[in-house]
Amino acid sequence: MPKNEKINQLIDEAISGNRDSLETLLIDVQDLIFNLSLRMLGTIPDAEDATQDILAKVITNLATFRKESNFQTWVYRLAINYLIDYKKSMFTQYPLDFDYYSNDIKAGYIENSEDLLEGISQEILAQELKMSCTNVLLQCLDPTTRCIFLLGTMFKVDSRIAGEILDMTPENYRQKLSRARKKVGEFLSVHCGLTETGFCSCEKRVGYAIQNNRLNPKNLEYQSLKSISPETLTEYMETIQQLDDLSAVFSELPAYQSNISAKEFIDKLFHSSNMHKIRSFQGGTP
């Protein structure tokens, strides 16, 4: 059976109350949602919270999916509409821009003492900081531009589909993507040592990041996440797009497996105070 037909069958079964089918659908998209949430919101805790919210929206809106488009495109649209207007993230409360981040990078160097490193190697801490820094950098873009940049550089989304998701023409999307690439590329070329032209070094900023509670040697969040193999990622994103010019820094970022268990999530939802929403999506008792 073709994949789209199989997915449509799972959707019909899930709407009819088949929890196994619903679980299969959520498992298929939960990592996509988590990675998009992580890049859009900048921190793992915010991404985990948003992922659960979006999975709940997938469940409660599943009956509205008309099967006129790809299911994953529909999930993208649902997730993006939610994330663009997300108000609970840390960076919504403390917004960034490129000028602020530039000044912070210029000022952010102290000696990496043994007391600060707490026995963790400087290389491991620098890798953790790199994963965090690249996500934080994205927060300097406004939410819509950030989304455009992500769809066009980290996820292979055709401009026609991206335009449909963002409610703009493919031409307008490509123009906005080009401007976003240029803005990020110009910043990286000056500041990021990974481009071989920037002055900043992750290893040199480790001590400053620890001192300012941006990096905790006892809790390396990114190191604890499981990476998704490129083969697995390809199944639902087709491929990670090869980036050009200075934005290639982002091509090295791994995609991660969500810490959320679809089965446990469904069980929790079905026994929560929001049970009436689940019933309304199914038109009956799950």
C-alpha positions in Angstrom: 0.0 0.0 0.0 1.4 3.5 -0.9 2.5 5.5 2.1 -0.2 8.2 1.7 -2.9 5.6 1.5 -1.5 3.9 4.6 -1.5 7.3 6.5 -5.0 8.1 5.4 -6.1 4.7 6.6 -4.4 5.3 10.0 -6.1 8.7 10.2 -9.6 7.1 9.6 -8.9 4.5 12.2 -7.6 7.1 14.7 -10.7 9.2 14.3 -12.8 6.1 14.8 -11.1 5.6 18.2 -8.2 3.3 17.4 -5.5 4.3 19.8 -2.8 2.2 18.2 -3.3 4.0 14.9 -3.3 7.4 16.7 0.0 6.4 18.4 1.5 5.4 15.1 0.6 8.8 13.6 2.1 10.7 16.5 5.3 8.7 16.5 5.7 9.5 12.8 5.6 13.3 13.4 6.8 13.8 17.0 10.5 14.2 16.1 9.7 16.5 13.2 7.6 18.7 15.6 10.3 18.6 18.3 13.1 19.7 16.0 11.1 22.5 14.5 10.0 23.6 18.0 13.6 23.5 19.2 14.9 25.7 16.4 11.9 28.1 16.6 12.0 28.5 20.4 15.7 28.1 21.2 15.6 25.9 24.4 14.9 22.3 25.0 12.4 22.8 27.9 10.3 25.2 25.7 10.6 22.8 22.8 9.3 19.9 24.8 6.4 21.9 26.2 5.4 23.2 22.7 5.8 19.7 21.2 3.2 18.3 23.7 0.9 21.3 22.9 1.2 20.7 19.1 0.7 16.9 19.5 -2.5 17.7 21.4 -3.6 20.0 18.5 -2.9 17.2 16.0 -5.2 15.0 17.9 -8.0 17.5 18.4 -7.9 18.7 14.8 -7.3 15.4 13.1 -10.9 15.1 11.9 -10.4 18.4 10.0 -7.7 17.0 7.8 -9.2 16.7 4.4 -6.5 14.5 2.8 -6.1 17.1 0.0 -2.5 17.7 1.0 0.3 15.6 2.5 -0.3 14.8 6.1 3.1 16.0 7.1 2.5 19.3 5.3 -0.7 19.6 7.3 1.3 19.0 10.5 4.0 21.5 9.5 1.2 24.1 9.0 -0.4 23.3 12.4 3.0 23.4 14.2 4.2 26.6 12.5 1.0 28.5 13.1 1.3 27.6 16.8 5.0 28.3 17.1 4.9 31.7 15.4 2.5 33.0 18.0 4.0 31.1 20.9 4.2 33.4 23.9 5.5 31.2 26.7 9.1 30.7 25.6 12.1 32.2 27.4 13.1 34.3 24.4 9.6 35.7 24.1 10.0 37.1 27.5 13.6 38.2 26.9 13.8 38.9 23.1 17.2 39.1 21.2 18.4 41.0 18.2 21.6 40.8 16.3 23.1 44.0 17.8 22.5 42.7 21.4 24.0 39.3 20.5 27.0 40.9 18.8 27.8 43.0 21.9 27.3 39.9 24.1 29.8 37.9 22.0 32.4 40.7 22.1 32.2 41.0 25.8 31.8 37.3 26.7 35.2 36.0 27.5 36.8 34.9 30.8 39.3 32.3 31.7 38.1 28.7 31.6 39.2 27.7 35.1 39.0 24.2 36.5 36.5 25.4 39.1 34.1 26.6 36.3 34.5 23.5 34.2 33.8 21.1 37.1 35.8 18.3 35.7 34.1 18.3 32.3 36.4 18.6 29.3 36.5 22.0 27.6 35.8 20.2 24.2 32.6 18.6 25.4 31.4 21.9 27.0 32.3 23.8 23.8 30.2 21.3 21.7 27.2 21.8 24.1 27.6 25.6 23.8 27.8 25.3 20.0 24.4 23.5 19.9 22.9 26.0 22.2 24.4 29.1 20.5 23.2 28.2 17.0 19.6 27.8 18.3 19.9 31.1 20.3 21.2 32.9 17.2 18.0 32.0 15.4 16.1 33.9 18.0 17.5 37.2 16.7 15.2 36.7 13.7 11.5 37.6 14.1 9.3 34.5 14.3 8.1 34.5 10.7 11.5 35.1 9.3 12.9 32.5 11.6 10.4 30.0 10.3 11.2 30.9 6.6 14.9 30.5 7.3 14.4 27.1 9.0 12.1 25.7 6.3 14.5 26.8 3.6 17.9 25.9 5.2 17.4 23.1 7.7 14.3 21.3 6.3 14.0 20.6 2.7 10.6 22.2 2.0 9.8 23.1 -1.6 9.0 26.8 -2.1 5.5 26.1 -3.3 4.7 24.0 -0.2 6.5 26.5 2.1 4.5 29.3 0.6 1.3 27.3 1.1 2.2 26.7 4.8 3.0 30.4 5.4 0.2 31.7 3.2 2.5 33.5 0.8 3.4 33.1 -2.9 6.4 30.9 -3.7 8.2 33.9 -5.2 7.6 36.0 -2.0 8.9 33.1 0.1 12.0 32.8 -1.9 12.7 36.5 -1.7 12.2 36.5 2.1 14.4 33.4 2.4 17.2 35.0 0.4 17.1 38.1 2.7 17.1 35.9 5.8 20.1 33.9 4.5 22.0 37.1 3.8 21.3 38.5 7.3 22.4 35.3 9.1 25.3 34.8 6.8 26.6 38.3 7.3 26.4 37.9 11.1 28.2 34.5 11.0 31.0 35.8 8.8 31.9 38.4 11.4 31.2 36.6 14.6 31.3 32.8 14.2 34.7 31.0 14.1 33.1 28.0 12.5 32.9 30.0 9.3 36.7 30.5 9.4 36.3 34.2 9.2 34.5 35.1 12.5 36.4 35.9 15.7 34.2 34.0 18.2 35.3 30.6 19.6 33.0 28.2 21.4 35.8 27.0 23.6 36.8 30.5 24.6 33.2 31.4 25.6 32.7 28.3 27.8 33.7 30.0 31.1 31.6 33.1 30.4 28.6 30.9 29.5 28.9 28.9 32.8 29.4 32.0 34.9 26.2 33.5 33.4 24.2 30.3 33.9 23.8 29.7 30.1 25.8 26.4 30.4 25.6 23.9 33.3 28.4 21.3 33.3 26.2 19.1 35.5 23.3 19.2 33.0 24.4 19.0 29.4 21.0 19.0 27.8 22.0 18.6 24.2 24.5 15.8 25.0 21.6 13.9 26.6 19.4 14.0 23.5 19.5 11.1 21.1 20.4 12.1 17.5 18.3 10.9 14.6 20.2 9.1 11.9 20.2 10.9 8.5 18.3 7.9 7.1 15.5 8.2 9.6 15.3 12.0 9.2 15.0 11.5 5.4 11.9 9.5 5.8 9.8 12.5 6.8 11.8 15.5 5.7 13.1 14.0 2.4 16.6 15.3 3.2 18.5 18.0 5.1 19.1 20.6 2.4 22.8 21.3 1.6 23.4 24.9 2.5 25.4 27.4 0.6 27.9 30.1 1.6 28.2 31.1 5.2 24.9 29.6 6.4 26.5 26.2 6.0 27.2 26.4 9.8 23.6 25.2 10.3 24.1 22.1 8.1 26.2 20.5 10.8 23.5 20.7 13.4 22.0 17.3 14.3 18.4 16.5 14.4 17.2 15.0 17.7 14.8 12.3 18.9 12.0 13.7 21.0 12.0 12.6 24.7 8.2 12.4 24.5 6.7 8.9 24.4 3.6 9.0 22.1 2.0 6.2 24.1 2.5 7.8 27.5 1.4 11.2 26.0 -1.9 9.7 24.7 -2.5 8.0 28.1 -1.9 11.2 29.9 -4.2 13.2 27.6 -7.0 10.7 27.8 -7.0 10.9 31.5 -6.6 14.7 31.7 -9.0 17.5 32.4 -8.9 18.2 28.6 -10.7 14.9 27.9 -13.7 16.7 26.4 -11.5 18.1 23.6 -10.4 14.6 22.7 -14.0 13.4 22.6 -14.9 16.3 20.4 -12.3 15.5 17.9 -13.4 11.9 17.7 -17.1 12.5 18.0 -17.4 10.0 20.8 -15.5 8.2 23.6 -11.9 7.1 22.8 
